[in-house]
């Protein structure tokens, strides 16, 4: 469990740095899944535009828990944020998948799906 947390933490920190270099104000919510409050892993703001991001660092396909999807939806509906799942595969660029696409797939994310609907960090 500690190794999994450390990998996720490193990925989140990497994404924070990359977003900051692109001019975003960024904030990481440590242990975001441990609270009942809707709290994505990262909040990024630039020119009044708010992005709520759930980060994943995995090598293989995975499923986003329904609770995480609902929390991102709250950030979209109440906060006006653009909600994304950001997926980092080793030695590849980040893929950002909009919440609506993930919901349409029942929370399931695989490499082919991410390639088809995912966008790069410069496109968010």
HELIX and SHEET records of a PDB file:
HELIX    1   1 UNK A    2  UNK A   21  1                                  20    
HELIX    2   2 UNK A   32  UNK A   34  5                                   3    
HELIX    3   3 UNK A   66  UNK A   77  1                                  12    
HELIX    4   4 UNK A   99  UNK A  104  1                                   6    
HELIX    5   5 UNK A  111  UNK A  117  1                                   7    
HELIX    6   6 UNK A  121  UNK A  123  5                                   3    
SHEET    1   A 5 UNK A  25  UNK A  28  0                                        
SHEET    2   A 5 UNK A  42  UNK A  46 -1                                        
SHEET    3   A 5 UNK A  49  UNK A  57 -1                                        
SHEET    4   A 5 UNK A  82  UNK A  88  1                                        
SHEET    5   A 5 UNK A  95  UNK A  98 -1                                        
SHEET    1   B 2 UNK A  62  UNK A  63  0                                        
SHEET    2   B 2 UNK A 108  UNK A 109 -1                                        
END                                                                             
